[in-house]
């Protein structure tokens, strides 16, 4: 009986070994087919597949060549944030006042909103939506007895400094919602909407219907052309950080199903202060001065008043909740905010460069070569990021050992029947994540192609990965 059981186990093991060997052979064949594809003629293609249980390399090609990652870099940013900040980490935004409150309810001072870098404040994705936050602040203000303000509402965004976008970001991206930079006092994911209406013909102009919310302090110069039916959204906003003139360029197609585009807020801290002051005004609580920010006060050589009393604190969702949407929807703002927060937690200046430095040092300490991690930002939007597929696969492997891994894994989107994060920028397409095949074998996969030509490359990348099913 024992001999029979042993024989059956030996046959099963041998069969699985043959299947595994055939799978890798088929994977190599599919990879080589893509290498020989016309779309990859001038491209660099890399693939790294690990056994998720052991970390053993099952197949790898060009795995030690640094490539632009696009949004697959977010997998490393998220893993670093979980490790350094902790899965229960929360940002805190504080509302306070300066000066004194008189017996008749006059605040002889200012309201000040002190940001800690929370990229979710006022976001529609969580419970701290714009109206909920404003309502909480209004209630806190009323509870102090304030009925009039002889001062202003100040947005304090000092914690992250004045450089909102990483060096190396593309000008075409910066003015659009996905290119919104960080702010020490972020607000509504640092974006607003512009509703558009195409003309009835390509010779007619595109009309701006409205901005949502109304943003009167930004002048919009409309250079959009009406595009033919089926051409859709080919529009871009050109609006620099802290600027107040936005140029809309490109085309807006006839018959388009969208109402408009989302544009980056040029100064989120100002908009946050502006919205609170506007809300108070509509409720009969007036202010003597216009909304402002600590950055503007420094520019105008005004002294920033000391806080007299804190009256309200808004806590962000936990890092686990933030990471869920960070990876699912690939929100670049979250990556940049987390990278600066990683810098702060590591005892460094809250800058993108120092955050990248801290992130690289963390993974070097875990055995990954420094030269394999050329990190410029936290989101992968910079075309200058260069990371090897072997290094990224190593991070994904090590993440499995951590107590926060379940939350990390849950945040990965599903593409092609796999739990993999996608990444796309100009002529770059990449995927990184996890896969369990029908037999229960677990893999870590990172595939990346740079400088391909044409369109539809993802279907061909998936055809390679399909050999792991």
Beta strands, then each sheet from edge to edge (+ up, - down):
strand 1: 44-51
strand 2: 57-61
strand 3: 92-97
strand 4: 100-101
strand 5: 106-108
strand 6: 111-114
strand 7: 148-149
strand 8: 153-156
strand 9: 191-197
strand 10: 207-212
strand 11: 219-222
strand 12: 225-227
strand 13: 233-238
strand 14: 245-253
strand 15: 260-264
strand 16: 286-287
strand 17: 292-293
strand 18: 309-315
strand 19: 373-374
strand 20: 386-387
strand 21: 414-415
strand 22: 418-425
strand 23: 428-436
strand 24: 442-450
sheet 1: 2+ 1- 24+ 23- 22+ 21-
sheet 2: 17+ 8+ 6+ 3- 18+
sheet 3: 4+ 5- 7- 16-
sheet 4: 10+ 9- 15+
sheet 5: 11+ 14+ 12+
sheet 6: 11+ 14+ 13-
sheet 7: 19+ 20-
end
